[in-house]
Amino acid sequence: MGAALCLLSAACFGAMAIFGKLAYDAGVSPEALLLVRFTLAAVLLGIVVLVRPGLRRAASGPPRQGATGRPAMTRGRVLAIAVGLGAIGYATQASLFFSALRLMDASLLALILYTYPVMVTVTAVLLGRDRLTLARAAALAAASGGTLLVLLGAGGMSFHPLGALLAFASAVTYTVYILVADTVVHRLAPVVLSALVMTGAAGTLAARTLLTGGVDLGFGVSGWFWLAAIAVVSTVVAMLTFFAGLKRIGPSAAAILSTFEPVVTAALAALVLGESLTPVQLAGGALVLSCVVVLQLRRQDRGPRPAPDRPEPENRQGLDSAREDRTEPVGLAP
């Protein structure tokens, strides 16, 4: 279920670049797109939280396999981190993404952005959350080489140095966002976490709008339609399914499975926008995607670790850990 949720999230996120290009063609500015996207998403998620109180409480249960111990957090700290994820992390990442989208093709932008699964894996290793084997190191090296092929093969496309820099900065920001989100995703229901993240992002963008003199919302019906598609499909649905999947399988696996997004973006760009990829870029993209898929498959093939020789203490420890987890989730219910 966790893998399926992450794949569904990736498909929804993958359509966002296409919706964004169509919104730009309808006269929507990047500033208006971001403000309306997050504000509408925050309102929709807030309504869900109010009318469906049963969704407010995080499901309890034993920690996912391989998860490390999570330090205790106060209610206020958990909520502050959730709002900060949107106000700082997601608002910054989205601003960089849509600024890059104005300068370069959607398919190339998606492939640059999707260097972040490699960064998530490497950072997880440096933080002691994972182990870097020789096979995994070789796969990561091949993925980096594939990304280089994508960039070098951009001769016939609208490659823009500043756009590429913004896209890579967006990938770095999203890496931090995922690793921080993993510290609170077990303590909040997905709908509550998504609502707080969207509220934080909307607040940041609203403040920026006030400081910069406002945004133009005088575009036509088609512009509002594509903004609604971004808010509902590529934000609300995408966020809910991503957090639900992240909670089940962890940051590295969620990032790896999310590489389905550039495949969706490239396919939709070819069908809707008439974009094309050079053979070199196709080879590089295939190399990147195949490497991250191999990483996930090898992880699944290893299966669960053998039971220890003395299961009783371990079982008691697992029960204590599960019991501790049940006291940590924070909802909005009084």
N, C-alpha and C positions, 0 to 999 in steps of 0.2 A: 504493500500500500504506500509506503514512504517513497519508493522509487516512482510509482505511478503518479503520485502527487507532484513530485519534482518535475517529471516529464510534462505534465499538464501545465504547470507553472511556466516552464521554459517555452512551451508553444504559445502561451498567452503573451509572455514578454517578447517573444520573437516577432509577433505582429505589431509591436509598438512602433518600431522604426518606420514601418510602412504607413501606419496610421498617422505618424508624425509628418512624413513627407506629404501625404494627402492633405493634412491640415494646413501645412505651409502653403500648398498650392491654392487652398481656399482663403488665403489671406490672414491666417492666424500667425501671430508672432511667437517666438520661443518663450518670451516672458508671459504672454497670455496663456499659452499652452500649459506651462508649468503651474501657474496660479490656479487655473480652472481645474486641471487634472487633480491636484492634491486636495483642493477645497471640496470638489464634488465627491471624491473618494472618501474624504473624512466624514462628510455628511451622510453618505450612504452607509458606511460602516457604523457610524454612530446610531443610525436608525436601527440597524440590525442588532446592535448591542442592547438597545432599549426594548425592542419588541420581542427579542428572543433571549430572555434572561438565562435560560438553560445553557446557552453557549458561552456564558461569561466565565465559567469555572474551568480551569485547566484539568484535563484528565490525569488521574494519578496512576501510578504503577511503577514497576521496577525500572531502573535506568536502562537505556539502550546498551546493547553489547558493545564493549570497548570504550564506553564513556568514562572519562575520568571524574574524580570527585568534584563536586561543585560547591564552592564556599557559600555559606549562609548569607542571605541578603535581607535587609529590611524591606518592608513594603514600599517605603518612600524611595529607596535606592533603585528598586526594580522599575518602578514607574518612571523615575527620572531618566534611567538608561533608555527605556522604551521611547520616551518622548525625544530624547537626544538623538536616538537613531534616525528619527525623521528630521528633526530640526537641523542637525549638523550633517549626518551621514548621507541620508537619502536625498535631501535637498541639494547638497553639493554634487552628488553623483549624477542626479538627473539634470542639473544645470550644465555640467560638463558634457553629458551625453547629447543633449539636444543642441548645444552650441556646436559640437562636432558634426552633428547631423546636417547643419546648414552648410557645411564646407565640403562634405564628402558623401560618397554613395553609401546607402544603408547597409549593403552586404559587406563592404570593406570595413565599415565601422563596427559591425557585429563581430567580425573575425578578430579585429584588434582588441575589442572589449573582452573577448573570450580568451585572453591570456590570463584572466583572473583565476580560473581553476588551478592552473599551475602555481600561481602565487599563493593561493589558499593552502595547497598541499605543502609547499615549501615552508610557509610560515607555521603550519601546524607541526611540522617536523622540528623546526627551531624552538617552538614552544613546548616540545616534549609530548605533543598529542598523538604523534605517529612516528613510525620508524622508516627511514629511507634505505631500502634495499638496493642492491646493484641493479636489478631489473627495473625498479621504479625510477632510479636515477637515469638509466638509459632511456626510459620512456619520456621522462621530463625533458631530457636533452633533445630527443627527436621532436617533441612538441614545440620546443623553442625554435628548432630549425625550420619547422613548418611555418611558424609565425613569420620568420624572416623571409621565407619564400613568398608568403602572401604580400608582404610589404614591398619586396623587390619586384614583384610581378605586377605592380599597380600602374604600369605605364599607360594603358589605354583607358584608365578610369579617372575619376575626378579626385585623384590623390592630392591631399593638401597637407603640408608639413604641420601647420598649426592644428588642423583638424585631427591628424594622427596623434599629436601630443595631447590634445584634449581627450581623445578616446582612451589613450593609455592612462591618463590621470583618472578618468572615470573607472577604469578597471582596478586601479590601486585603491581608490576610495571604496569600491564595492567589496574588495577583499577584506578591508578593515570592517566594513559594515556586517559582513557575514560572520566573521569571527566574534565580533561583539554581540551580535544578535544571538549567537549560540549560548551565551551566558545567561540569557533571560527567557529564551524560548520555552524552557521547561517549567517556568514559573508563571506563565500567562497563557490563557487560551489564545489560539491563533487569531480569533476575531478581535479580542481585546488588544493584543499586541499590534495587529494591523491598524486598528483605529487610532491607537496612541501614536504610532509612527506617522500615519497620514496627518494627524492633527499637528504634530510637531513640524512636519515639512510645510504644511499649509501656513502655519504661523510664521515661519521664517520667510516664506515667499511673499506673504501679505505685508510683512514689515519692510521687505526690500522694495515692494511696489510703492508703499507710502513714501519711502525715502527717495525714490527715483521719479516721482511725479505721476504714477499710475500707469496702466496699460490700456491699449485700445481693444475694446470688446465689440467693436462695430462690424465684425465680419458676418457673413451670411449663414443661412441654415446649414449648409454643407460643412462649414467650419465647426459649428456646434455639434453636428453629428459625429465627426471624427474625434472631437474632444470627448464626447460621451463614450465612444468606443475605447479610447485610451483609458478613461477613468474606470469603466466597468470591467472590460476584458483584460487590459494590460496593467491594471493597478489593483482593483479590488479582488478579482478572481485570482490573478497571478500572485498577489501577496498572501492571500489566505492559504492557497495550496502550497506555496513555498515554505511558509512557516510551519505548516502541518507536516510537510515532508522533512524539513530540517530537524524538527523535534524527534522524528523517528530514526533518521539515518546519520545525522551529524553533518558538520560543515564540509568536510572533504568530499564525501560521497554526494552531498547535495550539489556542490559546485561542479563535480564531474558530470553528473546527470544533466545539469543545466546547459551543457554544451549542445543539447538539442536545439537551443534557441537560435544560434547562427544558421543552422540548417533550415529552420523554418523561415528566418529572415531572408536568406539567400533565395530560397524557393519562391517566396512571395514577391521578392523584388524582381525576379525574372518574369513572373506571371503578371504582376500588376504594373510595375514601373518600367519594364523593358530593359533592366540592367543586365549586365553579363560579367562573367569572371573569366580572366585569361587562363590558359592551361596551367601556367606556373602557379597561379593563385589557387586553382582547383586542387592541384597536387599538394600545395602547402596546407590548404584547409583540410583536405582529407587526412594528411599526416597528423595535424593537430587533433582532429576529432578521433581518429583511430587510436592515438596514444592514450587519450583520456578514457576512452571506452575500455581499452585493455586494462588500465589501472583498476577500473571498477570491476571488470570480469575477474581479474586475479584476486581481488578482495573477496568476491563472492565464492570463488573456487576454494579458498582456504577454509571456508566454513567455520563453525564454532570451534573454539579451542576445547581440547579434551578436559574432562572433569578432573579436578585435583584429587590426590590420593585421600585427602581427608575432607570430604564434602561437607561434613556437618558444620564446622566453623564457617566455611565459605557461605553455606546456605543461610546461616544465622546472620552473617555480615550482609548478604544480599537483602534479607528481610529487613534488617535494620536500615539499610540504605534506602530501600523502597519506602519504609515507614517514614524516614526523614524527608524523602521527596514529597510525600503526601502533605507534609506540613508547610512546604515552601511555595506551592503555586499561589499566585495572587490574582484575584479577579476584581471586578468592579462591584460585585454584590456586597451589601453592607454586612 
